[in-house]
């Protein structure tokens, strides 16, 4: 009798796809009692030795099987018990709505020789795999446990993954287990404390839960910080010089190398010296080829940022659509930090599948006919997944609108990565006029290359400069003093917020969208569509036209200002504590720190913060009175 193998995926759609690929279409499907989403797929497959030809049952979970909580005696909300929760016991058990799924795994494992885990290949997937392992070992303690390594559901890739299983990575499991425990303890402690403390202020706060999360609050802190930069911005007047020379029926404007000064009298004096000199002299003429680099391969963070900027979809929606496209087998796994393709990866095979499209198919054929270039390599590699790329072709118009737009973006980005840089020719002329330097530049785009398939970026020819010669002198046609004032920064946009979270280690590429959604859900921030952001002396982030902007609510401002006013070395509204947590989780994954050490070190840091907050809670209340209720300080 052939040995049995139990395979378990992270979600039903992956279980179905993997089963169909391994079985070659010969699959028996059975319902799982107690859950209408999860199925058992039975088929035969030849695994590598020592298993060989096997009878296979493929099933799935629905994400995490278990939940972690405090025992019943800590369910009651009391300020007096908050500090006890730093040391209280925590209990992990199968979630009530997942009992039937866990039972199915235990029952199927009884008759199996080995367990193959097919969860997503990231930290979270590794932990879900460990939950599956725990339930399977209850049915058969002698079970051989392996995990499949895969990044998409394309048939050849799945067959390869089935032949090369590896061991589950318990370091990653421990990192996630530690994070789950800390998120529970810190979330419950600070949520209960600030809710109960601020409830005494009455009115809008009397019935409201004011939740805390170690990623939520730094995320909110970024929004509040930008809000105050906008609110407190004071414009400054500046002056500049500009000269123009008309030649060959072209008006050439030369900009001042100093750009601008904030003292009008100084600018007037410099201007008078220029006029006194009368003649401007060409001191430098530079003509050279130039390029606009093709984009790097696509990571999760870039997908979220560019989806917000170009597709006008919030990051959570972008990730939901990308997950759906992955589950259906159209794109690779959308949660990756890797921005370079392995040189052994057959990228041309993915391009070949796109040649049938009416819009970008001709461009894809051009790549295969000699225009293909190996994509640029970035600096990031999570050692788990390749960059996001199309795996199979689907007619875009057969997809729902959001799916179509995300799929098209992923395809066009991939084809752009496999293209040549855009090529051009730049000319720069420098003048000396009264000891001041002025310059003018011109660009001629010669070959658009990747820009032909990637309309999300622009690079256009400017007006061409007429002929100038080094050493020649001329009297400017016009010379003027211009004036203006600095512009405030715009409110924080979603791409900017994601960049700040990424740079400061707030969450992972897989969870950033969730944290942003959470502060909106908690009504700590509200959103508006940007009408454009300044880029003046205030250091604005550039145009935000049409992109979602975040503005903190009065409660959001009060919470961040309140914690900042307590003068903590590491305010809960700042990113430092959470960034340190992310660094230590990576140390667990690398084997240089234990789970217990990480948990205890982090709890001690937050215990200090909690005690100080408890001692100075009146400052938090004062911030709420000021911002939420509008009372004078």
Secondary structure, DSSP 8 states (H G I E B T S, - for coil): --EEEEEEESSHHHHHHHHHHHHTT--EEEEETTEEEEEEEEEEEE-STTT-EEEEEEEE--S--EEEEE-GGG-S--HHHHGGGGTS-EEEEE-GGGHHHHHHHHHHHTT-SEEEEE--SSHHHHHHHHHHHHHHHHH-TT-EEEE---SS--HHHHHHHHHS-B---HHHHHHHHHHHHHHHHHHHHHHHHHHHHHHTT-GGGSS------TTHHHHHHHHHHHHHHHHT----EEEEEEEEEEETTEEEEEEETT--BS-HHHHHHHHHHHHHH--EEEEEEEEEEEEE-----B-HHHHHHHHHHHS---HHHHHHHHHHHHHTTSB--S-----S--TTS-HHHHHHHTTT-TTTHHHHHHIIIII-------S---SS---B-B-S---GGGS-HHHHHHHHHHHHHHHHHTS--EEEEEEEEEEEETTEEEEEEEEEEEE-GGGGT-TTS------------TT-EE--SEEEEEEEE------EEHHHHHHHHHHTT-S-TTTHHHHHHHHHHTTSEEEEE------STT------TTSEEEEE-HHHHHHHHHHHHTT-TT-TTSSHHHHHHHHHHHHHHHTSS-HHHHHHHHHHHHHHHHHHHHHTHHHHHHHHHHHTS----
